[in-house]
Every structure is written in C-alpha cells, then in structure tokens.
C-alpha cells in the first residue's frame, strides 16, 4: 500500500489526540503519537507561537510513521525571541529591535536545522546569525557581521559542539 499523509494544525506542546482519529482508524496508538508531537513541538512554547502544522506520513500496512512539524520561518522565531511582533522598519540606518545571546540564536538554528539543509551545525548557526541582521537583531550586543567572524575564529565552538552532540543523539546530524 502507498504511504498516506495526515496534516493537522496543533498548538505547540498541546496536540489534541482526537485530531489523530484517521491514524487510530488505521490501527495506530494515537496517544503515543500525540505525545511524540508534543515533545517535538514544545520547544516553540517559549516563542508564543499559537499554531503550526504537523504532517504525519504513515504506512498503514507496515505500521510506520514519521512526524514532520512545519516550523515557523527563522525571522519569525528571532523576532519572537526578542519579545516583538515585527522586525525592524528602517532599512538604513538599520533599526535594532533587540539583542539575543548566541545560545538563543543557536537554539533557533537547532530548531530549523533540518530545513536549513546545512551539513554542519556551524553553517546552520551562521545562516541564522545572518538573518539577525535582516530583522534588526544584534547578537551578544554585536553586529551580526562581527559575530560571523567570531564564529569562524572559534569563539563559540563550545555552543556549536553542544548542539552538534544533541543533533547526533537525535540522528539529525
């Protein structure tokens, strides 16, 4: 049989098992799947994201499934991380709407890692730092361009290593 796809809208960390009824009809344990979705999406609760879509690709014959959350764009996560609803409004000189620690930026790179298609966590982190410039956010009180140079110089290798280990444990790197 061909794999099927169920796409549902969820509140991060709080999926309603009733929305998984088609999976129950196919013989899956929807409470277990709901718990897995909650685990994968709970990281977004601190960003005050109301709803996201989650796609569950499943094979009713083999009883296998894969959960794929549709994460918000990087810019939205960065803006929410500084407690704002909108990014900078001025192009030049660039308005600064907030500051994030390298740890906060690394967490967003961790969330978005699979979508970024980076071969290393360092490359993913650099993509997210680059986005900070576009939305008007400084990192560690510095211009994101300066932070990119510091990443290349190895100043944040401890943070990079921490998230690389986490990704390896999850089989994502």
C-alpha positions in Angstrom: 0.0 0.0 0.0 1.0 3.6 -0.6 2.0 5.8 2.3 -0.6 8.3 3.5 -0.3 11.8 4.9 -2.3 13.4 7.6 -1.7 17.2 8.1 -3.1 18.7 11.2 -2.9 22.1 12.9 -1.6 22.0 16.5 -0.8 24.3 19.4 2.9 23.6 20.2 3.2 21.1 23.0 -0.6 20.5 23.2 -1.9 18.3 20.4 -5.5 17.1 20.8 -5.4 13.3 20.2 -8.9 13.5 18.7 -7.3 15.2 15.6 -5.4 12.0 15.0 -8.6 9.9 14.5 -7.6 8.8 11.0 -4.4 7.2 12.5 -6.5 5.5 15.1 -8.7 4.1 12.4 -5.5 2.7 10.7 -4.5 0.9 13.9 -2.0 3.3 15.4 -1.7 4.3 19.1 -2.8 8.0 18.9 -1.8 8.8 22.4 1.8 7.7 21.7 1.8 9.8 18.5 0.3 12.8 20.3 3.0 12.5 23.0 5.7 12.5 20.3 4.2 15.5 18.6 4.1 17.3 21.9 7.7 16.5 22.6 8.8 17.7 19.2 6.8 21.0 19.3 7.1 22.0 22.9 10.3 24.0 22.2 8.1 26.6 20.4 6.0 27.4 23.5 8.5 30.0 24.7 8.2 31.8 21.4 4.5 32.3 21.9 3.7 30.6 18.6 0.0 29.8 18.6 -0.4 27.2 15.9 1.8 25.2 13.5 1.0 22.4 11.0 2.3 19.0 11.6 2.5 16.4 8.8 2.3 12.7 9.7 3.4 10.4 6.9 2.3 6.9 7.7 2.1 3.4 6.2 -1.0 1.5 7.5 0.4 -1.9 6.4 3.8 -1.6 8.0 2.6 0.4 10.9 5.3 3.0 10.5 5.0 6.8 10.7 7.1 9.9 10.5 6.2 13.2 12.2 7.3 16.4 10.4 6.5 19.7 12.0 6.3 22.7 9.7 8.4 25.2 11.7 7.9 29.0 11.5 10.4 31.0 9.4 13.7 31.9 11.1 12.8 35.6 11.1 9.6 35.0 13.0 11.4 32.9 15.6 14.1 35.6 16.0 11.6 38.4 16.4 9.5 36.4 18.9 12.7 35.6 20.8 13.3 39.3 21.5 9.7 39.7 22.5 8.5 41.6 19.5 5.8 41.0 16.9 7.5 42.8 14.0 11.0 43.2 12.7 12.9 46.5 12.0 11.1 49.0 9.9 14.0 51.1 8.8 16.4 50.0 6.1 19.3 52.4 6.6 20.4 53.1 9.2 19.2 49.7 10.4 16.9 49.9 13.4 17.8 47.5 16.2 14.8 45.9 17.8 16.6 43.7 20.3 19.6 41.6 21.3 19.9 37.8 21.6 22.6 35.7 23.2 24.5 33.2 21.0 22.7 30.5 22.9 19.3 31.8 21.9 20.4 32.0 18.2 21.9 28.5 18.4 18.6 27.1 19.7 16.8 28.6 16.7 19.4 27.0 14.4 18.8 23.7 16.2 15.0 24.0 15.7 15.4 24.8 12.0 18.5 22.6 11.3 16.7 20.0 9.0 15.1 22.7 6.9 18.3 24.7 6.5 20.0 21.8 4.7 23.3 22.6 6.3 26.0 19.9 6.5 27.3 21.2 9.8 25.7 23.0 12.8 28.2 25.8 12.4 26.9 26.5 8.9 23.3 26.5 10.2 24.2 28.9 13.0 25.8 31.2 10.6 22.6 31.2 8.5 20.6 32.2 11.5 23.1 34.9 12.6 22.9 36.3 9.1 19.1 36.5 9.3 19.5 38.5 12.6 21.0 41.4 10.5 17.9 41.4 8.2 15.4 41.7 11.1 17.3 44.2 13.2 18.7 42.0 15.9 22.2 42.1 17.5 23.9 39.0 18.9 25.8 39.3 22.2 25.4 43.1 21.7 27.4 43.0 18.5 26.6 43.5 14.8 25.8 40.0 13.3 28.6 40.5 10.7 31.1 40.7 13.6 29.6 37.7 15.2 30.0 35.7 11.9 33.7 36.5 12.1 33.9 35.4 15.7 32.1 32.1 14.8 34.8 31.5 12.1 37.5 32.4 14.7 36.2 29.7 17.0 34.9 31.9 19.8 31.6 30.0 20.0 32.9 26.4 19.4 31.5 25.3 22.8 28.0 26.3 21.9 28.4 24.7 18.5 29.7 21.4 20.0 26.8 21.3 22.5 24.2 21.4 19.7 26.1 19.1 17.4 26.0 16.5 20.1 22.3 17.0 20.6 21.7 16.6 16.9 23.9 13.5 16.7 21.9 11.9 19.6 18.7 12.5 17.7 20.1 11.2 14.4 19.8 14.5 12.7 23.5 15.1 12.0 
